[in-house]
Amino acid sequence: MNTHTFINVNRQEDQNIEWLPMPRKKQRPNHLFKLLSGKNQKYSDQRLRASAQRKAKQGDYTNAIALLTQLICLHPNCAVDYNNRGLIYFQSGQPEKALADYNKALQLNPQLDSAYNNRANYYASISKLSEALTDYEQALDLNPGNFRTWINQAITFRELGLYDLALENFDMALILGCPQEHIYAERGRTYHLRGDWNCALFDYQNALQQLSPSSSASSLYCKVETWINQLLKPLSA
């Protein structure tokens, strides 16, 4: 079975993180955050979330988790904070803690589609693909416009050999506005595995045209080049 990869789109940077909005102000050091009441407390919460988001993007997972834990202590019934912390636990290699946070988020808010998507990613990472598909389906029932979920479910379909269903999902993600280079790469891989080499090569070439080997998506560029070489190798033998 192929290694399960997840589209990270906020992509493309935050995968189903739901950071609450914040006013744009000058940044201040973390030690200046104060626990206040009323409107000032709400503003402080927004700054904590913004700081956690920034640290997560920088790969400073320890401090991002610490900030979200502080928020959870202040607001123990906020499902979004549990979901966000769960994702960072997952990204930092602590999957069991991630699962506990996703479950808590869904206990607090059963309508939080991103938590179902994130929990599905956890299940897929441990090869519990049936459980993953169930959660992806629940996420799409709640929010059909979440193209991250369409992509992740498509990759799971592909791992199960359900190529037609995977292709339908990738087509839907394109309609919903997902960055095309990722769709072309993953859809091309699906055509490749199904044996439709012309369609695969067409999508691979489209993906490379929109990617750069020196961009933040350089790993995807290299992956697509590898897939093209695998596709063309039998033809040159």
N, C-alpha and C positions, 0 to 999 in steps of 0.2 A: 504494500500500500504506500502511496506517495505521502510524503510529509505534508501535513495539513498546514497551509499558510492562510493568513487572514488579511483581508484588505484593510488597511489602516488609513481611513480617509478622514478627515476633518481637516480630511483624510490625511487631509491625508495625514494629519499629525495626531489627532486624538480619536481613537476608535471607540465611538459610542460613549464618550464622556459627555455629560450634560452639565457644563459649568454654567451656573446662574449668571445673568448679565450684571455688569458693573459699570459705574460711571468712569469716564476717562480722567484720571488725575495723575499727578506726578507720583512715581514709585517711591516708597520709603522702605527702609530696612525692616526685617521681620520683627525686631525687638520693639518697634514702635506701635505694634498692634495692641489695642487696649480693649478690655471687655467692658462694653458700654450698654446702655439700655435704649429702647425705642429706636428712632431713626438712626442714631449714631451706631447702635449695635448692628443694625442691618447693614450699614455701610462697612463696618468692621468685618462682618461676615463675608461680604463681597470681596473685600481686599484679601482676606485669607484664602478664598477660593481662587482668586486670580494668582496669588503667589504660589499656591499648590499646583495650579495648571502650568505656570511658568517653569517651576522646578521639575515637574514631570517631563516637560518637553526637553529640558536640559539633561535628563537622565539622572537627576538627583532624587531618586525614588525615596530614600530614607526620610529626607526633609519634607517631601511632598506628602508622604504617608503621615508624618507627624502633624502637619498642618490640618489634614483632613480628619485625623483623630481628634484634634482640638475642636474642630467644628462639630464632630459627632458628639463629643462631650457636652457641647453647648446646645445642640439640637438633636437629641437622640432619636427623633422621629422623622428625620429628613432622609428619605430613600435615595435621593440623588447623591448625597455625600457617601453613603455606603456603596453605591454603585461605582462612583468614581474611585474610591479607595480600593475596591475590589479589583478594578482594572489595573491599577498601579501595582497591587500585590501580584497580579498575574504577570504583568510585564517584568517584574523584578524577580520572578522565579519562585513565588510563594503561592502555588495554585490552590492549596487547601484553604488558606486564609481568604483567597479571592472568592472561592465558592461560598464560604460562610457569609461574606459580605453581600454577594449577589442574592443569596437566599433571604438575608435580612431585608435587603432593599425591596424584594418582591413581596415579602410579608407585610412591609409597611405600605407598599403601593403596587398592587397586582397589575396596574395598567402601565407600568414603566417598561416600554418596549425595548429600550436599550439594555436593560438589565437581563431580559430574556436573551437578547443577542449575545451579550457578553458571557452569560452562563453557557449558552450553546457553544461558544468558542472554547470554553473550558472543557466541555464534554468531548468536543471533537479532538482536542489536544491529547486526550487519554483514550481515543478510539471508541468512545461510546457514541457512535454515530446515530443510532436510533434516538437517543435522548437529545442529541444535538438538533436533529431535524425537527423534533417536537417543539423545542424551544424556538427555533428559527420560525416555525410556522406560527407560533403564538405571537412572536414579535411582529410578523407581517400582518396578522389579523388586527393587531392593535394600531399599527402604523404602516400601511402599504407603501408609503413613500420613503421608507428607510432603505436606501440603495445599498448600504453596507450589509444589511441582512440578506438582500437578494444575492449579493456576491458571495458571502460566506456560505449560504445555503447551496449555491451553485457549486462551490468547490467541494462541499460534502457530497452532493449528488455525483460529482465526477469521480470521487474516490470510491463510490459504490458502483461505478460503471454505468450510472444512469445519465448517459451523455446528452440525450435529447432534453431531459428536464434541466440539466445544467445549462445548456445553450439557451433555453427559454428564459432562464433567470438572468443570464448575462445580457440578453437582448432587452429585458425589462430594465436592468440597471442602466443601460445606455439611454433608454427613453427618459429615465428619471434624472439624468444629468451627471452620472458618475464620471470622473476623469477618464477620458477615452483610452489613454495609454494602458491603464490597468485592465480595462475590459478587453481590449484587443489582445493583450498578452495572455490573459487567463482563458479567454474564449479560443484563442489560437491553440493553446495547449490542449483544450478539450477536443477541438477538431483533430489535432495531431493524434491524440490517444484513440479517437474513434476511427482513425484511418482516412480522414478527409484531408489529404496532404495539401491540396491546392488551396482550400479554405484556410488551413492552418498557416501556410506560408503567407497568404494575403494578410491575415491578421497580425502575424509576427512583424511583417514589414511595416504595417501601419503603426504598430507599437513603437518600433525603433525610430520611425520618422518623428515621433512626438517626444521621444526620450533623448537624453544626453548622457554619455558615459561619465561626465563630470558633475552631473546634477545630484540633488538629494535622492533621486530615484535611480542612482547608478547601479545598485544591486539588482533592480528589476531589469535594467538594460543588459547586464551581464547574463542574467537568467534567460532572457529571450534569445540572446546570441547562442547560448548553450543549447537551447531547444532547437534553434534553426540548424545548428551543426548536427544534432542528433537526427533531425529529419532528413537532411541532405546526405548524410554519410552513406546510407544504403545505396543511394543513387550513384555515388562516386566509386563504389567498390567494384 
